[in-house]
Amino acid sequence: MPRQTTMLKKTDVKPRWHHVDAEGRVLGRIATEIATILMGKHRPQYTPHVDTGDYVIVTNAAKVKLTGKKMQQKELANFVYYPGGRKVESYETVMKKHPTRLVEHAVTRMLPKNRLGKAMARKLRVYAGAEHPHIPQNAEKLEI
């Protein structure tokens, strides 16, 4: 008799909490690992149509590294549907104004572009400093 693939239901998933310290880490390397955990691909019971991912807390997002000259040359574009509504900022200015936005942006672009991806993105918590309010969740320290 052939083995059957197990497909999880939403009620079968028990999400855990993970903590990532981004200080001195490369942005893209961290973002891929975080996206994998948010999607639930690190679990053997991964089911594509169910949100099997875990919660992720990222601290020290202001101290994340970018290789080469990306901090000065790479740009983050925002578009509003008005004439002249395209606003472009370098990563350097974005990091000064909103230090958490680069990590959020890198991770959410690696998630699926649908309702399920938005639900996964809501499980991401990013903080610029070392302090976070999620201490009661007993997050596991994640070494990347």
N, CA, C and O atoms as CSV, one atom per row, in Angstrom:
chain,resi,resn,atom,element,x,y,z
A,1,MET,N,N,0.837,-1.182,0.000
A,1,MET,CA,C,0.000,0.000,0.000
A,1,MET,C,C,0.887,1.253,0.000
A,1,MET,O,O,1.798,1.354,0.822
A,2,PRO,N,N,0.639,2.201,-0.900
A,2,PRO,CA,C,1.494,3.391,-0.972
A,2,PRO,C,C,1.257,4.316,0.222
A,2,PRO,O,O,0.172,4.358,0.803
A,3,ARG,N,N,2.304,5.047,0.561
A,3,ARG,CA,C,2.203,6.027,1.641
A,3,ARG,C,C,1.357,7.202,1.190
A,3,ARG,O,O,1.336,7.557,0.011
A,4,GLN,N,N,0.671,7.790,2.131
A,4,GLN,CA,C,-0.124,8.960,1.804
A,4,GLN,C,C,0.551,10.202,2.371
A,4,GLN,O,O,1.084,10.183,3.481
A,5,THR,N,N,0.523,11.254,1.613
A,5,THR,CA,C,1.075,12.520,2.068
A,5,THR,C,C,0.100,13.155,3.048
A,5,THR,O,O,-1.102,13.221,2.793
A,6,THR,N,N,0.631,13.617,4.164
A,6,THR,CA,C,-0.243,14.256,5.153
A,6,THR,C,C,-0.384,15.726,4.804
A,6,THR,O,O,0.609,16.413,4.564
A,7,MET,N,N,-1.597,16.197,4.776
A,7,MET,CA,C,-1.893,17.605,4.538
A,7,MET,C,C,-2.476,18.181,5.816
A,7,MET,O,O,-3.515,17.731,6.299
A,8,LEU,N,N,-1.803,19.169,6.351
A,8,LEU,CA,C,-2.259,19.786,7.590
A,8,LEU,C,C,-3.475,20.667,7.358
A,8,LEU,O,O,-3.688,21.194,6.266
A,9,LYS,N,N,-4.262,20.812,8.407
A,9,LYS,CA,C,-5.350,21.775,8.409
A,9,LYS,C,C,-4.912,22.946,9.265
A,9,LYS,O,O,-3.928,22.856,10.000
A,10,LYS,N,N,-5.638,24.034,9.169
A,10,LYS,CA,C,-5.295,25.228,9.929
A,10,LYS,C,C,-5.313,24.955,11.435
A,10,LYS,O,O,-4.524,25.533,12.183
A,11,THR,N,N,-6.207,24.079,11.873
A,11,THR,CA,C,-6.324,23.784,13.298
A,11,THR,C,C,-5.199,22.884,13.814
A,11,THR,O,O,-4.952,22.840,15.019
A,12,ASP,N,N,-4.514,22.167,12.918
A,12,ASP,CA,C,-3.438,21.266,13.325
A,12,ASP,C,C,-2.111,21.985,13.568
A,12,ASP,O,O,-1.205,21.417,14.178
A,13,VAL,N,N,-1.987,23.224,13.099
A,13,VAL,CA,C,-0.719,23.952,13.172
A,13,VAL,C,C,-0.583,24.611,14.542
A,13,VAL,O,O,-1.483,25.314,15.002
A,14,LYS,N,N,0.553,24.371,15.180
A,14,LYS,CA,C,0.858,25.013,16.454
A,14,LYS,C,C,2.100,25.875,16.256
A,14,LYS,O,O,3.219,25.370,16.341
A,15,PRO,N,N,1.921,27.171,15.992
A,15,PRO,CA,C,3.083,28.015,15.704
A,15,PRO,C,C,3.952,28.250,16.933
A,15,PRO,O,O,3.462,28.337,18.059
A,16,ARG,N,N,5.254,28.349,16.685
A,16,ARG,CA,C,6.228,28.662,17.728
A,16,ARG,C,C,6.775,30.056,17.457
A,16,ARG,O,O,6.496,30.648,16.415
A,17,TRP,N,N,7.540,30.567,18.381
A,17,TRP,CA,C,8.158,31.887,18.252
A,17,TRP,C,C,9.670,31.714,18.153
A,17,TRP,O,O,10.271,30.928,18.885
A,18,HIS,N,N,10.276,32.472,17.226
A,18,HIS,CA,C,11.722,32.456,17.041
A,18,HIS,C,C,12.245,33.881,17.172
A,18,HIS,O,O,11.564,34.840,16.811
A,19,HIS,N,N,13.458,34.007,17.692
A,19,HIS,CA,C,14.094,35.321,17.850
A,19,HIS,C,C,15.390,35.341,17.055
A,19,HIS,O,O,16.223,34.442,17.176
A,20,VAL,N,N,15.549,36.390,16.229
A,20,VAL,CA,C,16.747,36.552,15.411
A,20,VAL,C,C,17.401,37.879,15.769
A,20,VAL,O,O,16.741,38.919,15.771
A,21,ASP,N,N,18.694,37.846,16.070
A,21,ASP,CA,C,19.453,39.067,16.312
A,21,ASP,C,C,20.172,39.422,15.017
A,21,ASP,O,O,21.044,38.680,14.565
A,22,ALA,N,N,19.807,40.558,14.416
A,22,ALA,CA,C,20.323,40.921,13.090
A,22,ALA,C,C,21.613,41.729,13.141
A,22,ALA,O,O,22.104,42.165,12.100
A,23,GLU,N,N,22.161,41.933,14.309
A,23,GLU,CA,C,23.355,42.772,14.436
A,23,GLU,C,C,24.549,42.153,13.707
A,23,GLU,O,O,24.969,41.036,14.010
A,24,GLY,N,N,25.088,42.903,12.737
A,24,GLY,CA,C,26.253,42.459,12.000
A,24,GLY,C,C,25.987,41.399,10.951
A,24,GLY,O,O,26.936,40.892,10.352
A,25,ARG,N,N,24.743,41.044,10.704
A,25,ARG,CA,C,24.402,40.017,9.717
A,25,ARG,C,C,24.067,40.669,8.383
A,25,ARG,O,O,23.641,41.823,8.344
A,26,VAL,N,N,24.258,39.941,7.297
A,26,VAL,CA,C,23.963,40.433,5.951
A,26,VAL,C,C,22.450,40.335,5.715
A,26,VAL,O,O,21.834,39.312,6.013
A,27,LEU,N,N,21.868,41.396,5.184
A,27,LEU,CA,C,20.417,41.510,5.040
A,27,LEU,C,C,19.801,40.364,4.238
A,27,LEU,O,O,18.838,39.750,4.695
A,28,GLY,N,N,20.322,40.071,3.081
A,28,GLY,CA,C,19.735,39.045,2.226
A,28,GLY,C,C,19.825,37.656,2.817
A,28,GLY,O,O,18.911,36.849,2.648
A,29,ARG,N,N,20.919,37.365,3.511
A,29,ARG,CA,C,21.108,36.043,4.117
A,29,ARG,C,C,20.087,35.824,5.238
A,29,ARG,O,O,19.518,34.741,5.379
A,30,ILE,N,N,19.872,36.866,6.020
A,30,ILE,CA,C,18.889,36.767,7.109
A,30,ILE,C,C,17.479,36.670,6.536
A,30,ILE,O,O,16.667,35.878,7.015
A,31,ALA,N,N,17.187,37.471,5.515
A,31,ALA,CA,C,15.843,37.529,4.952
A,31,ALA,C,C,15.402,36.179,4.393
A,31,ALA,O,O,14.236,35.812,4.540
A,32,THR,N,N,16.302,35.431,3.757
A,32,THR,CA,C,15.916,34.135,3.217
A,32,THR,C,C,15.577,33.146,4.314
A,32,THR,O,O,14.625,32.377,4.185
A,33,GLU,N,N,16.345,33.158,5.390
A,33,GLU,CA,C,16.070,32.246,6.502
A,33,GLU,C,C,14.757,32.606,7.191
A,33,GLU,O,O,13.980,31.721,7.548
A,34,ILE,N,N,14.508,33.899,7.379
A,34,ILE,CA,C,13.277,34.338,8.030
A,34,ILE,C,C,12.072,33.991,7.162
A,34,ILE,O,O,11.056,33.522,7.676
A,35,ALA,N,N,12.172,34.214,5.860
A,35,ALA,CA,C,11.059,33.896,4.953
A,35,ALA,C,C,10.757,32.400,4.969
A,35,ALA,O,O,9.592,32.008,4.905
A,36,THR,N,N,11.773,31.571,5.053
A,36,THR,CA,C,11.578,30.125,5.122
A,36,THR,C,C,10.800,29.740,6.372
A,36,THR,O,O,9.917,28.885,6.318
A,37,ILE,N,N,11.124,30.366,7.493
A,37,ILE,CA,C,10.435,30.064,8.756
A,37,ILE,C,C,9.009,30.590,8.721
A,37,ILE,O,O,8.095,29.915,9.195
A,38,LEU,N,N,8.798,31.787,8.167
A,38,LEU,CA,C,7.451,32.343,8.086
A,38,LEU,C,C,6.537,31.488,7.207
A,38,LEU,O,O,5.347,31.357,7.492
A,39,MET,N,N,7.085,30.912,6.148
A,39,MET,CA,C,6.294,30.056,5.262
A,39,MET,C,C,6.068,28.668,5.845
A,39,MET,O,O,5.115,27.987,5.467
A,40,GLY,N,N,6.926,28.244,6.755
A,40,GLY,CA,C,6.795,26.925,7.354
A,40,GLY,C,C,7.553,25.848,6.606
A,40,GLY,O,O,7.311,24.663,6.835
A,41,LYS,N,N,8.464,26.221,5.716
A,41,LYS,CA,C,9.192,25.233,4.929
A,41,LYS,C,C,10.261,24.508,5.743
A,41,LYS,O,O,10.852,23.540,5.263
A,42,HIS,N,N,10.510,24.958,6.949
A,42,HIS,CA,C,11.474,24.280,7.807
A,42,HIS,C,C,10.850,23.073,8.511
A,42,HIS,O,O,11.564,22.286,9.134
A,43,ARG,N,N,9.546,22.922,8.419
A,43,ARG,CA,C,8.826,21.818,9.062
A,43,ARG,C,C,8.648,20.662,8.085
A,43,ARG,O,O,8.483,20.884,6.886
A,44,PRO,N,N,8.680,19.437,8.586
A,44,PRO,CA,C,8.429,18.307,7.697
A,44,PRO,C,C,6.974,18.226,7.247
A,44,PRO,O,O,6.683,17.591,6.233
A,45,GLN,N,N,6.050,18.861,7.983
A,45,GLN,CA,C,4.630,18.825,7.630
A,45,GLN,C,C,4.224,20.029,6.785
A,45,GLN,O,O,3.050,20.400,6.792
A,46,TYR,N,N,5.143,20.647,6.064
A,46,TYR,CA,C,4.827,21.820,5.255
A,46,TYR,C,C,3.684,21.521,4.290
A,46,TYR,O,O,3.703,20.521,3.571
A,47,THR,N,N,2.698,22.400,4.289
A,47,THR,CA,C,1.561,22.287,3.381
A,47,THR,C,C,1.440,23.610,2.642
A,47,THR,O,O,1.309,24.647,3.292
A,48,PRO,N,N,1.477,23.623,1.311
A,48,PRO,CA,C,1.525,24.877,0.567
A,48,PRO,C,C,0.301,25.777,0.739
A,48,PRO,O,O,0.433,27.000,0.695
A,49,HIS,N,N,-0.890,25.197,0.935
A,49,HIS,CA,C,-2.090,26.019,0.985
A,49,HIS,C,C,-2.518,26.385,2.409
A,49,HIS,O,O,-3.586,26.967,2.603
A,50,VAL,N,N,-1.685,26.046,3.415
A,50,VAL,CA,C,-1.976,26.366,4.810
A,50,VAL,C,C,-0.798,27.143,5.380
A,50,VAL,O,O,0.357,26.857,5.065
A,51,ASP,N,N,-1.099,28.122,6.216
A,51,ASP,CA,C,-0.050,28.905,6.858
A,51,ASP,C,C,0.549,28.074,7.990
A,51,ASP,O,O,0.060,28.110,9.119
A,52,THR,N,N,1.613,27.323,7.683
A,52,THR,CA,C,2.250,26.456,8.669
A,52,THR,C,C,3.457,27.114,9.320
A,52,THR,O,O,4.188,26.462,10.065
A,53,GLY,N,N,3.673,28.384,9.053
A,53,GLY,CA,C,4.860,29.074,9.536
A,53,GLY,C,C,4.789,29.468,10.993
A,53,GLY,O,O,3.744,29.376,11.637
A,54,ASP,N,N,5.931,29.910,11.495
A,54,ASP,CA,C,6.064,30.350,12.875
A,54,ASP,C,C,6.221,31.860,12.926
A,54,ASP,O,O,6.425,32.516,11.905
A,55,TYR,N,N,6.121,32.399,14.139
A,55,TYR,CA,C,6.345,33.827,14.357
A,55,TYR,C,C,7.840,34.087,14.465
A,55,TYR,O,O,8.586,33.265,14.997
A,56,VAL,N,N,8.274,35.242,13.953
A,56,VAL,CA,C,9.687,35.597,14.007
A,56,VAL,C,C,9.824,37.010,14.558
A,56,VAL,O,O,9.163,37.936,14.089
A,57,ILE,N,N,10.692,37.166,15.561
A,57,ILE,CA,C,11.021,38.468,16.133
A,57,ILE,C,C,12.436,38.802,15.690
A,57,ILE,O,O,13.359,38.019,15.914
A,58,VAL,N,N,12.612,39.959,15.062
A,58,VAL,CA,C,13.935,40.400,14.617
A,58,VAL,C,C,14.309,41.636,15.425
A,58,VAL,O,O,13.580,42.628,15.422
A,59,THR,N,N,15.438,41.578,16.114
A,59,THR,CA,C,15.923,42.733,16.866
A,59,THR,C,C,17.212,43.245,16.238
A,59,THR,O,O,17.854,42.550,15.450
A,60,ASN,N,N,17.580,44.467,16.597
A,60,ASN,CA,C,18.774,45.147,16.081
A,60,ASN,C,C,18.740,45.264,14.552
A,60,ASN,O,O,19.759,45.060,13.892
A,61,ALA,N,N,17.584,45.587,13.997
A,61,ALA,CA,C,17.456,45.738,12.545
A,61,ALA,C,C,18.244,46.943,12.043
A,61,ALA,O,O,18.620,46.985,10.872
A,62,ALA,N,N,18.498,47.915,12.902
A,62,ALA,CA,C,19.260,49.094,12.503
A,62,ALA,C,C,20.737,48.771,12.293
A,62,ALA,O,O,21.458,49.559,11.681
A,63,LYS,N,N,21.197,47.622,12.794
A,63,LYS,CA,C,22.611,47.261,12.700
A,63,LYS,C,C,22.873,46.182,11.657
A,63,LYS,O,O,23.916,45.529,11.685
A,64,VAL,N,N,21.926,45.992,10.733
A,64,VAL,CA,C,22.095,44.991,9.690
A,64,VAL,C,C,23.101,45.500,8.665
A,64,VAL,O,O,23.216,46.706,8.448
A,65,LYS,N,N,23.836,44.571,8.029
A,65,LYS,CA,C,24.859,44.952,7.062
A,65,LYS,C,C,24.371,44.736,5.642
A,65,LYS,O,O,23.547,43.860,5.379
A,66,LEU,N,N,24.888,45.542,4.736
A,66,LEU,CA,C,24.701,45.340,3.301
A,66,LEU,C,C,26.082,45.272,2.685
A,66,LEU,O,O,26.954,46.065,3.039
A,67,THR,N,N,26.298,44.340,1.769
A,67,THR,CA,C,27.617,44.167,1.180
A,67,THR,C,C,27.833,45.157,0.048
A,67,THR,O,O,26.878,45.654,-0.549
A,68,GLY,N,N,29.076,45.432,-0.234
A,68,GLY,CA,C,29.438,46.333,-1.329
A,68,GLY,C,C,28.972,47.756,-1.074
A,68,GLY,O,O,29.019,48.247,0.054
A,69,LYS,N,N,28.517,48.418,-2.150
A,69,LYS,CA,C,28.049,49.800,-2.051
A,69,LYS,C,C,26.528,49.885,-2.101
A,69,LYS,O,O,25.969,50.906,-2.502
A,70,LYS,N,N,25.862,48.812,-1.693
A,70,LYS,CA,C,24.405,48.783,-1.777
A,70,LYS,C,C,23.749,49.858,-0.930
A,70,LYS,O,O,22.700,50.382,-1.307
A,71,MET,N,N,24.338,50.197,0.200
A,71,MET,CA,C,23.743,51.188,1.087
A,71,MET,C,C,23.604,52.539,0.387
A,71,MET,O,O,22.630,53.254,0.619
A,72,GLN,N,N,24.562,52.894,-0.463
A,72,GLN,CA,C,24.501,54.181,-1.162
A,72,GLN,C,C,23.823,54.068,-2.528
A,72,GLN,O,O,23.138,55.001,-2.948
A,73,GLN,N,N,24.001,52.944,-3.228
A,73,GLN,CA,C,23.547,52.852,-4.613
A,73,GLN,C,C,22.150,52.262,-4.780
A,73,GLN,O,O,21.413,52.672,-5.677
A,74,LYS,N,N,21.780,51.323,-3.944
A,74,LYS,CA,C,20.489,50.664,-4.104
A,74,LYS,C,C,19.377,51.591,-3.631
A,74,LYS,O,O,19.549,52.338,-2.667
A,75,GLU,N,N,18.233,51.539,-4.315
A,75,GLU,CA,C,17.138,52.463,-4.010
A,75,GLU,C,C,15.849,51.701,-3.731
A,75,GLU,O,O,15.610,50.621,-4.271
A,76,LEU,N,N,15.039,52.290,-2.881
A,76,LEU,CA,C,13.734,51.750,-2.543
A,76,LEU,C,C,12.699,52.686,-3.140
A,76,LEU,O,O,12.652,53.864,-2.784
A,77,ALA,N,N,11.868,52.180,-4.043
A,77,ALA,CA,C,10.893,53.012,-4.743
A,77,ALA,C,C,9.502,52.800,-4.168
A,77,ALA,O,O,9.112,51.674,-3.860
A,78,ASN,N,N,8.766,53.877,-4.028
A,78,ASN,CA,C,7.384,53.834,-3.586
A,78,ASN,C,C,6.561,54.555,-4.636
A,78,ASN,O,O,6.936,55.642,-5.076
A,79,PHE,N,N,5.451,53.970,-5.041
A,79,PHE,CA,C,4.672,54.558,-6.123
A,79,PHE,C,C,3.242,54.786,-5.682
A,79,PHE,O,O,2.576,53.865,-5.208
A,80,VAL,N,N,2.768,56.018,-5.839
A,80,VAL,CA,C,1.381,56.390,-5.587
A,80,VAL,C,C,0.797,56.768,-6.942
A,80,VAL,O,O,1.466,57.423,-7.740
A,81,TYR,N,N,-0.430,56.369,-7.209
A,81,TYR,CA,C,-1.001,56.545,-8.546
A,81,TYR,C,C,-1.461,57.976,-8.807
A,81,TYR,O,O,-2.638,58.227,-9.063
A,82,TYR,N,N,-0.533,58.889,-8.739
A,82,TYR,CA,C,-0.735,60.286,-9.103
A,82,TYR,C,C,0.410,60.680,-10.019
A,82,TYR,O,O,1.479,60.073,-9.959
A,83,PRO,N,N,0.214,61.669,-10.853
A,83,PRO,CA,C,1.330,62.115,-11.692
A,83,PRO,C,C,2.510,62.556,-10.817
A,83,PRO,O,O,2.345,63.347,-9.888
A,84,GLY,N,N,3.663,62.049,-11.118
A,84,GLY,CA,C,4.846,62.365,-10.320
A,84,GLY,C,C,4.822,61.688,-8.966
A,84,GLY,O,O,5.487,62.157,-8.042
A,85,GLY,N,N,4.083,60.605,-8.812
A,85,GLY,CA,C,3.912,59.956,-7.529
A,85,GLY,C,C,4.957,58.918,-7.184
A,85,GLY,O,O,4.786,58.180,-6.213
A,86,ARG,N,N,6.036,58.839,-7.950
A,86,ARG,CA,C,7.092,57.862,-7.664
A,86,ARG,C,C,8.147,58.521,-6.785
A,86,ARG,O,O,8.770,59.510,-7.173
A,87,LYS,N,N,8.335,57.962,-5.604
A,87,LYS,CA,C,9.332,58.492,-4.677
A,87,LYS,C,C,10.433,57.458,-4.518
A,87,LYS,O,O,10.169,56.292,-4.224
A,88,VAL,N,N,11.648,57.890,-4.712
A,88,VAL,CA,C,12.794,56.993,-4.646
A,88,VAL,C,C,13.736,57.476,-3.555
A,88,VAL,O,O,14.089,58.654,-3.501
A,89,GLU,N,N,14.140,56.553,-2.683
A,89,GLU,CA,C,15.084,56.874,-1.622
A,89,GLU,C,C,16.185,55.825,-1.616
A,89,GLU,O,O,15.927,54.653,-1.888
A,90,SER,N,N,17.401,56.235,-1.311
A,90,SER,CA,C,18.485,55.262,-1.188
A,90,SER,C,C,18.313,54.496,0.112
A,90,SER,O,O,17.640,54.955,1.035
A,91,TYR,N,N,18.930,53.322,0.172
A,91,TYR,CA,C,18.833,52.497,1.376
A,91,TYR,C,C,19.409,53.239,2.588
A,91,TYR,O,O,18.977,53.031,3.722
A,92,GLU,N,N,20.377,54.095,2.329
A,92,GLU,CA,C,21.010,54.849,3.418
A,92,GLU,C,C,20.010,55.781,4.095
A,92,GLU,O,O,19.962,55.846,5.324
A,93,THR,N,N,19.201,56.512,3.298
A,93,THR,CA,C,18.223,57.421,3.885
A,93,THR,C,C,17.070,56.660,4.534
A,93,THR,O,O,16.540,57.091,5.558
A,94,VAL,N,N,16.683,55.538,3.948
A,94,VAL,CA,C,15.623,54.724,4.543
A,94,VAL,C,C,16.088,54.177,5.891
A,94,VAL,O,O,15.309,54.128,6.842
A,95,MET,N,N,17.345,53.771,5.974
A,95,MET,CA,C,17.880,53.225,7.225
A,95,MET,C,C,17.919,54.291,8.326
A,95,MET,O,O,17.732,53.977,9.502
A,96,LYS,N,N,18.158,55.534,7.949
A,96,LYS,CA,C,18.176,56.612,8.953
A,96,LYS,C,C,16.769,56.942,9.440
A,96,LYS,O,O,16.561,57.150,10.635
A,97,LYS,N,N,15.797,56.990,8.521
A,97,LYS,CA,C,14.422,57.363,8.890
A,97,LYS,C,C,13.663,56.210,9.534
A,97,LYS,O,O,13.092,56.361,10.614
A,98,HIS,N,N,13.657,55.053,8.867
A,98,HIS,CA,C,12.894,53.887,9.317
A,98,HIS,C,C,13.797,52.656,9.277
A,98,HIS,O,O,13.795,51.943,8.274
A,99,PRO,N,N,14.555,52.385,10.315
A,99,PRO,CA,C,15.534,51.291,10.265
A,99,PRO,C,C,14.916,49.905,10.106
A,99,PRO,O,O,15.598,48.989,9.645
A,100,THR,N,N,13.657,49.723,10.471
A,100,THR,CA,C,13.049,48.392,10.362
A,100,THR,C,C,12.528,48.101,8.962
A,100,THR,O,O,12.304,46.940,8.618
A,101,ARG,N,N,12.336,49.113,8.166
A,101,ARG,CA,C,11.680,48.943,6.869
A,101,ARG,C,C,12.481,48.083,5.892
A,101,ARG,O,O,11.894,47.347,5.098
A,102,LEU,N,N,13.807,48.164,5.936
A,102,LEU,CA,C,14.610,47.374,4.996
A,102,LEU,C,C,14.463,45.874,5.256
A,102,LEU,O,O,14.370,45.087,4.314
A,103,VAL,N,N,14.443,45.484,6.509
A,103,VAL,CA,C,14.291,44.063,6.833
A,103,VAL,C,C,12.888,43.594,6.453
A,103,VAL,O,O,12.733,42.532,5.850
A,104,GLU,N,N,11.871,44.374,6.799
A,104,GLU,CA,C,10.498,44.019,6.455
A,104,GLU,C,C,10.332,43.885,4.947
A,104,GLU,O,O,9.706,42.942,4.462
A,105,HIS,N,N,10.893,44.828,4.218
A,105,HIS,CA,C,10.775,44.848,2.761
A,105,HIS,C,C,11.470,43.643,2.136
A,105,HIS,O,O,10.932,43.021,1.221
A,106,ALA,N,N,12.664,43.314,2.628
A,106,ALA,CA,C,13.415,42.185,2.076
A,106,ALA,C,C,12.687,40.861,2.322
A,106,ALA,O,O,12.651,39.992,1.450
A,107,VAL,N,N,12.113,40.718,3.505
A,107,VAL,CA,C,11.446,39.457,3.842
A,107,VAL,C,C,10.116,39.323,3.110
A,107,VAL,O,O,9.834,38.267,2.544
A,108,THR,N,N,9.295,40.368,3.107
A,108,THR,CA,C,7.969,40.258,2.495
A,108,THR,C,C,8.049,40.044,0.991
A,108,THR,O,O,7.134,39.459,0.411
A,109,ARG,N,N,9.095,40.491,0.356
A,109,ARG,CA,C,9.238,40.244,-1.079
A,109,ARG,C,C,9.604,38.801,-1.384
A,109,ARG,O,O,9.500,38.367,-2.531
A,110,MET,N,N,10.033,38.050,-0.371
A,110,MET,CA,C,10.358,36.636,-0.562
A,110,MET,C,C,9.180,35.721,-0.244
A,110,MET,O,O,9.271,34.507,-0.429
A,111,LEU,N,N,8.080,36.290,0.232
A,111,LEU,CA,C,6.890,35.514,0.560
A,111,LEU,C,C,5.951,35.465,-0.644
A,111,LEU,O,O,6.106,36.260,-1.571
A,112,PRO,N,N,4.983,34.552,-0.649
A,112,PRO,CA,C,4.023,34.505,-1.759
A,112,PRO,C,C,3.244,35.808,-1.886
A,112,PRO,O,O,2.982,36.485,-0.892
A,113,LYS,N,N,2.878,36.151,-3.115
A,113,LYS,CA,C,2.156,37.405,-3.374
A,113,LYS,C,C,0.657,37.138,-3.419
A,113,LYS,O,O,0.033,37.300,-4.468
A,114,ASN,N,N,0.072,36.730,-2.300
A,114,ASN,CA,C,-1.357,36.477,-2.225
A,114,ASN,C,C,-1.824,36.656,-0.782
A,114,ASN,O,O,-1.065,37.140,0.057
A,115,ARG,N,N,-3.063,36.270,-0.487
A,115,ARG,CA,C,-3.601,36.432,0.865
A,115,ARG,C,C,-2.806,35.643,1.894
A,115,ARG,O,O,-2.605,36.095,3.021
A,116,LEU,N,N,-2.364,34.481,1.499
A,116,LEU,CA,C,-1.585,33.653,2.407
A,116,LEU,C,C,-0.244,34.316,2.740
A,116,LEU,O,O,0.224,34.251,3.877
A,117,GLY,N,N,0.360,34.950,1.743
A,117,GLY,CA,C,1.613,35.665,1.965
A,117,GLY,C,C,1.449,36.839,2.909
A,117,GLY,O,O,2.340,37.128,3.708
A,118,LYS,N,N,0.303,37.525,2.822
A,118,LYS,CA,C,0.037,38.638,3.733
A,118,LYS,C,C,-0.145,38.132,5.160
A,118,LYS,O,O,0.290,38.779,6.113
A,119,ALA,N,N,-0.789,36.977,5.305
A,119,ALA,CA,C,-0.956,36.384,6.635
A,119,ALA,C,C,0.403,35.981,7.216
A,119,ALA,O,O,0.637,36.118,8.417
A,120,MET,N,N,1.283,35.489,6.361
A,120,MET,CA,C,2.624,35.121,6.813
A,120,MET,C,C,3.408,36.357,7.219
A,120,MET,O,O,4.136,36.324,8.211
A,121,ALA,N,N,3.276,37.438,6.477
A,121,ALA,CA,C,4.007,38.666,6.770
A,121,ALA,C,C,3.562,39.278,8.096
A,121,ALA,O,O,4.342,39.974,8.746
A,122,ARG,N,N,2.321,39.029,8.504
A,122,ARG,CA,C,1.843,39.557,9.780
A,122,ARG,C,C,2.499,38.874,10.970
A,122,ARG,O,O,2.418,39.372,12.093
A,123,LYS,N,N,3.147,37.740,10.734
A,123,LYS,CA,C,3.822,37.028,11.812
A,123,LYS,C,C,5.247,37.522,12.034
A,123,LYS,O,O,5.965,36.990,12.880
A,124,LEU,N,N,5.650,38.519,11.291
A,124,LEU,CA,C,7.000,39.074,11.414
A,124,LEU,C,C,6.966,40.318,12.291
A,124,LEU,O,O,6.164,41.222,12.055
A,125,ARG,N,N,7.825,40.372,13.297
A,125,ARG,CA,C,7.941,41.532,14.175
A,125,ARG,C,C,9.382,42.015,14.106
A,125,ARG,O,O,10.306,41.272,14.438
A,126,VAL,N,N,9.577,43.268,13.671
A,126,VAL,CA,C,10.923,43.807,13.500
A,126,VAL,C,C,11.096,45.014,14.412
A,126,VAL,O,O,10.234,45.891,14.466
A,127,TYR,N,N,12.219,45.051,15.131
A,127,TYR,CA,C,12.523,46.144,16.049
A,127,TYR,C,C,13.928,46.659,15.771
A,127,TYR,O,O,14.842,45.878,15.506
A,128,ALA,N,N,14.098,47.990,15.834
A,128,ALA,CA,C,15.376,48.618,15.513
A,128,ALA,C,C,16.428,48.333,16.578
A,128,ALA,O,O,17.603,48.152,16.257
A,129,GLY,N,N,16.019,48.293,17.832
A,129,GLY,CA,C,16.956,48.065,18.929
A,129,GLY,C,C,16.905,46.637,19.440
A,129,GLY,O,O,16.317,45.750,18.820
A,130,ALA,N,N,17.542,46.441,20.597
A,130,ALA,CA,C,17.616,45.103,21.185
A,130,ALA,C,C,16.385,44.757,22.013
A,130,ALA,O,O,16.164,43.585,22.318
A,131,GLU,N,N,15.586,45.741,22.379
A,131,GLU,CA,C,14.415,45.509,23.227
A,131,GLU,C,C,13.192,45.149,22.379
A,131,GLU,O,O,13.000,45.681,21.285
A,132,HIS,N,N,12.368,44.234,22.907
A,132,HIS,CA,C,11.110,43.892,22.252
A,132,HIS,C,C,10.095,43.485,23.310
A,132,HIS,O,O,10.480,43.001,24.374
A,133,PRO,N,N,8.790,43.674,23.039
A,133,PRO,CA,C,7.772,43.376,24.045
A,133,PRO,C,C,7.263,41.933,24.049
A,133,PRO,O,O,6.245,41.649,24.680
A,134,HIS,N,N,7.940,41.025,23.367
A,134,HIS,CA,C,7.441,39.649,23.220
A,134,HIS,C,C,8.171,38.657,24.127
A,134,HIS,O,O,8.361,37.498,23.757
A,135,ILE,N,N,8.572,39.102,25.292
A,135,ILE,CA,C,9.282,38.228,26.222
A,135,ILE,C,C,8.391,37.091,26.733
A,135,ILE,O,O,8.889,35.976,26.885
A,136,PRO,N,N,7.086,37.317,27.009
A,136,PRO,CA,C,6.254,36.199,27.491
A,136,PRO,C,C,6.095,35.044,26.496
A,136,PRO,O,O,5.698,33.952,26.902
A,137,GLN,N,N,6.388,35.246,25.226
A,137,GLN,CA,C,6.231,34.187,24.236
A,137,GLN,C,C,7.360,33.149,24.300
A,137,GLN,O,O,7.274,32.114,23.640
A,138,ASN,N,N,8.408,33.405,25.077
A,138,ASN,CA,C,9.550,32.480,25.211
A,138,ASN,C,C,10.083,32.068,23.843
A,138,ASN,O,O,10.114,30.884,23.509
A,139,ALA,N,N,10.495,33.045,23.068
A,139,ALA,CA,C,10.982,32.775,21.716
A,139,ALA,C,C,12.309,32.032,21.750
A,139,ALA,O,O,13.186,32.340,22.557
A,140,GLU,N,N,12.445,31.048,20.863
A,140,GLU,CA,C,13.691,30.300,20.732
A,140,GLU,C,C,14.694,31.150,19.977
A,140,GLU,O,O,14.355,31.747,18.955
A,141,LYS,N,N,15.929,31.212,20.466
A,141,LYS,CA,C,16.962,31.976,19.776
A,141,LYS,C,C,17.360,31.206,18.519
A,141,LYS,O,O,17.718,30.029,18.581
A,142,LEU,N,N,17.292,31.884,17.392
A,142,LEU,CA,C,17.559,31.252,16.116
A,142,LEU,C,C,18.918,31.693,15.619
A,142,LEU,O,O,19.134,32.880,15.370
A,143,GLU,N,N,19.828,30.762,15.471
A,143,GLU,CA,C,21.164,31.057,14.955
A,143,GLU,C,C,21.171,30.848,13.452
A,143,GLU,O,O,20.904,29.750,12.963
A,144,ILE,N,N,21.476,31.908,12.729
A,144,ILE,CA,C,21.504,31.843,11.261
A,144,ILE,C,C,22.943,31.939,10.810
A,144,ILE,O,O,23.218,31.906,9.610
